[in-house]
Amino acid sequence: MPKSKGRKKPSKQRYQLHPHRKQRTKGSPRWYAPLMLVVMGAGVAIIVWNFLQPSDVFKAGYMWLGLGLIAGGFFGISFWK
């Protein structure tokens, strides 16, 4: 008596319209990381410079500018590859 082939088991993967392809990611240019460090350093320098000014010249705008540059540097460095 011949052996039966049996029922095929369904595949565990779902049907995919497009097969997964490895995507090549481009690395960041060589100048990108140093630029972000310079931006963060400029923010720190602006804040320190603001604190070294006489107390009647202290401006809150320079503080926000420095903090914005530091935050922009952190945001930019998060996309570095």
N, C-alpha and C positions, 0 to 999 in steps of 0.2 A: 504494500500500500504506500503511495507517495506521501511525503510530508507536506503539510499545508504551510504556506508562506506566512500566514497570520496577518493581522491587521497592522497597518503602518501607524505609528504613534504620531500625533500632531507635533509639529516643531514648537519649541518653547519660545522662539522669537516671533515677534509680530511682523507682519508684512511691512516692508519699507519701500516707499516710493523711490527714494534715492539711497544708494548704498553709502555707508559711512566712508569717507575718504579722509586720509590724513591731510590736514591743512598745515602748510608751512607757515610758521610765524616769523615775521621779520624781527630781527633784533633792533633795538634802538640805536640811533647813531652814536658815535663815540663822544660827541660833544653834549649829549642830552643830560647825563648825570652830573657832569661838572656845572652845567648851566643851572640846574635845579639847586645845587649846593650854593652857587653864587647868589641866587635869588633869596634863599633862606638866610644866607650870611648877611645880605644887604638889609633884610628885615631886622635881624638882630642888631646890626650896626645902627640903624635908624632909631631903634628903641633905646639903645645905650646912649646915643648922641642926645636924644630927647631928655633923658634923665640927667645928663651932665650939664644941661643948660640951667641958667639961674631960674629960681622957682617962679618968677613972674612971667617968664617967657614960655613955660611948659604948655605945649599944645596937645590936646587930645587927638587931633587929626593925625599927627605924626605917629602916635601910638597905634591908631587903627591902621595906618598905612604899613607900619612895620609888622603888625599881626597879620595883615592881609598878605604881605609878601611871604611870610613864613607859612601861612596856610596854603598859599598858591604853590610854594615849593613842595610841601608834603603831598598836595593833590597831584602835582606833576610827576613826582617820583613814584607814585603808586602805579603809573602806567609804564614804568621803565622795565624793559625786558633784557 
